[in-house]
Amino acid sequence: RGAAELLSEWDMATFNGMTIWDTTVTVTGSAAEGDWSIDVTRMSSRLFFLESTGTVTAGGGMLGDASRRMGVIARMNSAVIDPDAALTTVGGLTYGGSAYVDGNDKNPDGWGGVCDAPGENKPGILIDDQAAVRYNGCDPDEVPPSPRACDIYGNPPTDEDPTLTPDSLMVFGDMEFDDLASIADITLRPSLRVSQLEPDSVNIGGNYICDTSGEYNWGTPDDPGGACGNHFPIIYARGTLYIAANESAQGILLVEGDLHISGGHEFYGPVIIRGTLVATGGGAGGHFYGGVIAANVILDDVTLTGNALVDYSACAVTRAVINNSSLSRVRPIDDRSWVDLSSLIRG
């Protein structure tokens, strides 16, 4: 029980600060039946050895002081969310109107002091086959400021990787799409239409604290220093999602079905879509700051027209990841993870 509780409440800051083999951290706890003590040793950057001793305190003389020791080898599994381009997809892409995609790394306006300097530039569009991109109203061979040029920028503006598949786009380090969905902070019903977001905070002892209980509190990217400025929820839509809210949002957006975005909605952070992306509309259009991955599992076209905009931002992606401690989990290794140490003699 002690080992199980320690793994479920893993203190990332404490255990990640341990040096390999040179440091042992002891954690203790108790229940009505007894106490436990666990010595944690770091074996490598991702492996930890837990030596857990449980001692019975209930039961009087018949059971009192009975103890047992066991060892557990656990591994840290981490999500690696690092989009390869501003927009990554497979199957097909329709691009036109006043759409704008830029793979050159940039920090969002108003995020001064919370971002490092811009880093590596990436492709604007990465697809499995560039021949599957259809241009509507612009010519990819034209160069700005030609009015016929497509607003696609990056290093290079468009690129292809024939190895990309819908399945490969849903793998993120040690986790896959379903793993991320299972730890979502907010789960939305299928076919939901979001027309308004409601970030909120509560006054506790004179300090405003972000109220994360609401289904429509998706942070406040316009106020990074505010109460909800570091609230980057993992948002999981169980089916197709429609967003036409004018308010900005931030976090990690997972969409099981298709994502339709229009109006002036802006989203900061990685957007991962198992289906297709349709970003259209007049006015300000739908804007993404971070990176968009559309797996396009039914091989429909991703549609990026109107005033839709995708800007690659390493800072927006990184802030969304580091503000979600649940993206790193420690679990027993798959095979032979534990051993009974009770019969061993120390020394």
C-alpha positions in Angstrom: 0.0 0.0 0.0 2.8 2.4 0.8 4.5 1.9 -2.6 1.1 2.2 -4.4 0.4 5.5 -2.6 3.9 6.9 -3.3 3.5 6.1 -7.0 0.1 7.7 -7.2 1.2 10.9 -5.4 4.7 11.1 -6.9 6.5 14.3 -6.0 8.1 15.2 -9.3 10.2 18.1 -7.9 11.7 16.0 -5.1 12.5 12.8 -7.0 13.7 14.5 -10.2 16.2 16.4 -8.1 17.9 13.2 -7.0 21.3 12.3 -8.2 21.7 8.8 -9.8 22.7 6.2 -7.1 24.1 8.8 -4.7 20.9 9.9 -3.1 18.2 8.1 -1.2 15.0 9.8 -0.1 12.8 8.2 2.6 9.1 8.7 2.6 6.9 7.5 5.5 3.1 7.1 6.0 0.5 5.3 8.0 -3.0 3.8 7.9 -5.3 2.4 10.6 -3.6 -1.0 10.3 0.1 0.1 10.3 2.9 2.2 9.0 5.2 2.1 6.0 8.6 3.5 5.2 10.0 3.7 1.6 13.5 4.3 0.6 13.7 5.7 -2.9 16.9 5.4 -5.0 17.3 6.8 -8.4 18.9 4.2 -10.7 18.9 6.2 -14.0 17.3 9.3 -15.4 14.0 7.4 -15.7 14.3 4.4 -13.3 13.7 4.4 -9.6 14.0 1.6 -7.0 11.5 1.7 -4.1 12.3 -0.4 -1.0 9.1 -0.4 1.0 8.8 -1.7 4.6 5.3 -2.2 6.0 4.8 -2.7 9.8 1.5 -3.8 11.4 0.5 -1.8 14.4 -3.1 -3.1 14.7 -4.0 -6.5 16.3 -2.1 -6.2 19.6 0.4 -8.9 20.5 -0.8 -11.3 17.9 0.0 -9.1 14.9 1.9 -6.1 16.3 5.2 -5.4 14.8 4.8 -7.9 12.0 6.6 -6.5 9.0 7.4 -7.2 5.3 9.7 -5.6 2.8 9.3 -5.5 -0.9 11.2 -3.8 -3.7 9.6 -2.1 -6.8 11.3 -0.9 -9.9 9.4 2.0 -11.4 9.9 4.0 -14.6 9.0 7.5 -15.4 6.9 7.8 -18.5 6.7 11.3 -20.1 4.7 12.9 -22.9 6.9 14.6 -25.5 4.7 17.2 -27.3 6.9 19.0 -29.8 5.1 19.7 -33.1 7.3 19.3 -36.2 5.7 22.2 -37.9 3.1 24.9 -37.4 0.6 22.6 -39.1 1.3 18.8 -39.4 -1.2 16.6 -41.2 -1.7 13.6 -43.6 -4.2 12.8 -46.3 -4.9 16.2 -47.8 -5.0 20.0 -47.3 -7.1 22.7 -48.9 -5.4 26.1 -48.4 -6.6 29.4 -49.5 -8.4 32.7 -48.9 -6.5 34.8 -46.4 -5.2 31.8 -44.5 -1.7 32.3 -42.9 0.7 29.7 -41.6 4.1 30.5 -40.2 6.6 28.0 -38.9 9.1 30.6 -37.8 9.2 30.5 -34.0 7.8 33.5 -32.3 6.6 34.5 -28.8 3.0 35.6 -28.4 2.4 39.3 -27.9 2.1 40.2 -24.3 4.2 37.2 -23.1 7.3 39.2 -22.4 9.1 37.9 -19.3 7.6 34.4 -19.5 9.3 33.2 -22.7 12.8 32.5 -23.7 14.2 33.9 -26.9 12.6 32.3 -30.1 14.4 29.1 -31.1 14.5 26.8 -34.1 12.3 27.7 -37.0 10.2 24.8 -38.4 8.2 24.2 -41.6 5.0 26.0 -42.0 3.2 22.9 -43.3 4.4 19.3 -43.0 2.4 16.7 -44.8 3.0 13.1 -46.0 2.6 14.2 -49.7 2.9 17.8 -50.9 1.0 16.8 -54.0 -2.1 16.4 -51.7 -2.1 20.1 -51.0 -4.7 22.0 -53.0 -4.4 25.8 -53.2 -7.5 27.9 -53.6 -6.9 31.5 -54.8 -3.2 31.5 -54.3 -0.1 30.2 -56.1 2.6 28.5 -54.0 5.2 29.3 -56.7 4.6 33.1 -56.2 6.8 34.9 -53.7 5.5 37.7 -51.4 4.7 40.6 -51.9 3.0 39.2 -55.0 -0.8 39.3 -54.4 -1.0 35.7 -55.8 1.5 34.4 -53.2 0.3 32.0 -50.5 1.0 33.2 -47.0 3.0 30.2 -45.9 6.3 30.8 -44.2 8.9 28.6 -42.3 12.0 26.6 -42.9 10.9 25.5 -45.5 7.4 26.9 -46.0 6.1 23.5 -46.9 7.7 20.1 -46.5 6.8 16.4 -46.8 7.5 13.3 -44.8 6.2 10.1 -46.5 6.5 8.2 -43.3 3.8 10.2 -41.6 0.6 8.2 -40.8 -2.5 9.0 -38.8 -1.2 6.6 -36.1 2.3 8.0 -36.0 1.0 11.5 -35.4 -0.8 10.3 -32.3 2.4 9.1 -30.5 4.0 11.6 -28.0 7.1 10.1 -26.4 5.9 7.5 -23.9 2.3 8.4 -24.3 -0.3 8.2 -27.0 -3.4 10.2 -27.7 -5.6 7.9 -25.5 -3.1 8.2 -22.6 -3.4 12.0 -22.8 -7.2 11.9 -23.0 -7.3 9.7 -19.9 -5.6 12.4 -17.8 -7.6 15.4 -19.2 -8.6 18.1 -16.8 -11.8 18.9 -18.8 -13.8 16.4 -20.9 -16.3 17.8 -23.3 -19.3 15.9 -24.7 -19.5 15.1 -28.5 -20.8 17.7 -30.9 -20.4 20.5 -28.4 -20.6 24.1 -29.6 -18.6 26.4 -27.5 -19.7 30.0 -28.0 -18.3 31.6 -24.8 -15.5 30.8 -22.3 -15.6 31.7 -18.7 -12.2 32.0 -16.9 -12.8 32.8 -13.3 -10.9 33.3 -10.0 -11.9 33.4 -6.3 -10.6 35.6 -3.5 -9.1 33.5 -0.7 -7.5 35.5 2.1 -7.1 38.6 0.0 -5.5 36.7 -2.9 -7.2 35.8 -6.2 -6.8 32.1 -7.0 -7.8 30.6 -10.3 -11.0 28.7 -10.1 -10.2 25.6 -12.1 -13.6 23.8 -11.5 -15.4 25.3 -14.4 -15.8 23.4 -17.7 -15.2 26.6 -19.7 -12.2 28.0 -17.8 -9.5 27.6 -20.4 -7.0 30.0 -18.9 -6.2 33.6 -19.7 -3.4 34.0 -22.3 -4.2 37.7 -22.6 -3.2 38.1 -19.0 -0.2 35.7 -18.3 0.4 37.4 -15.0 -3.2 37.0 -13.7 -4.7 34.4 -11.5 -5.4 32.1 -14.4 -2.3 33.0 -16.4 -0.7 29.6 -15.6 -3.8 27.6 -16.0 -3.2 25.4 -19.0 -5.8 22.6 -18.8 -5.7 19.5 -20.9 -9.1 19.7 -22.7 -10.5 16.5 -24.3 -13.4 16.6 -26.7 -15.0 13.1 -27.0 -16.2 13.8 -30.5 -16.5 16.7 -33.0 -16.0 20.1 -31.4 -17.2 23.5 -32.7 -15.5 26.6 -31.3 -16.8 30.1 -32.2 -16.0 31.8 -28.9 -14.3 35.2 -29.2 -12.4 34.7 -26.0 -8.8 33.4 -26.1 -7.8 30.1 -24.5 -4.7 28.1 -23.6 -3.8 24.6 -22.7 -3.5 21.3 -24.6 -6.6 20.7 -26.8 -7.4 17.1 -27.8 -10.2 16.4 -30.2 -11.4 12.8 -30.8 -13.4 13.8 -33.9 -13.2 16.9 -36.1 -12.4 20.5 -35.0 -14.4 23.3 -36.5 -13.1 26.7 -35.5 -14.3 30.1 -36.7 -14.8 33.7 -35.6 -12.1 35.4 -33.5 -11.2 32.5 -31.2 -7.5 32.2 -30.4 -5.9 29.1 -28.8 -2.4 29.1 -27.3 -0.7 25.7 -27.0 -0.6 22.4 -28.9 -3.8 21.3 -30.7 -4.1 17.6 -31.5 -7.0 16.4 -33.6 -7.7 12.8 -34.4 -10.0 13.7 -37.2 -9.9 16.7 -39.5 -9.5 20.5 -39.0 -11.8 23.0 -40.6 -10.7 26.5 -39.8 -12.7 29.1 -41.7 -14.7 32.3 -41.2 -14.6 36.0 -41.7 -13.7 38.6 -39.2 -10.6 37.7 -37.2 -10.8 34.1 -38.2 -9.6 31.2 -36.0 -6.0 31.6 -34.7 -3.6 29.0 -33.3 -0.4 29.9 -31.5 1.7 26.8 -30.8 1.3 24.0 -33.3 -1.6 22.0 -34.8 -1.5 18.3 -35.5 -4.4 16.9 -37.5 -4.2 13.1 -37.9 -7.0 13.2 -40.5 -8.0 9.6 -39.7 -10.8 9.5 -42.3 -8.5 11.1 -44.8 -10.7 14.1 -45.5 -9.0 17.4 -46.4 -7.9 19.7 -43.7 -9.5 23.0 -44.7 -7.6 26.2 -43.9 -9.3 29.1 -45.5 -10.8 32.5 -44.7 -8.7 34.4 -42.2 -7.4 31.3 -40.4 -4.0 31.6 -38.9 -1.5 29.2 -37.5 1.7 30.5 -35.8 4.3 28.1 -34.5 5.4 29.1 -31.0 7.7 26.9 -28.9 6.9 29.1 -25.9 3.2 28.4 -26.1 3.8 24.7 -26.4 6.4 24.6 -23.6 4.2 26.6 -21.2 1.3 24.2 -21.8 3.5 21.2 -21.2 5.4 22.3 -18.1 2.2 23.5 -16.4 0.8 20.0 -16.6 2.6 17.7 -14.1 0.3 14.9 -15.1 2.2 14.6 -18.4 4.9 12.7 -16.5 3.8 9.5 -14.7 5.8 7.0 -12.7 4.6 3.4 -13.0 6.1 -0.1 -12.2 8.0 -1.5 -15.2 6.0 -4.0 -17.3 7.8 -7.2 -16.3 9.2 -8.4 -13.0 8.7 -5.0 -11.4 8.6 -6.2 -7.7 10.5 -8.6 -5.5 9.9 -9.8 -1.9 12.8 -8.7 0.2 11.5 -9.9 3.6 13.8 -13.0 3.8 16.9 -11.0 2.9 19.3 -10.0 5.6 20.7 -6.5 5.6 24.4 -5.9 5.8 
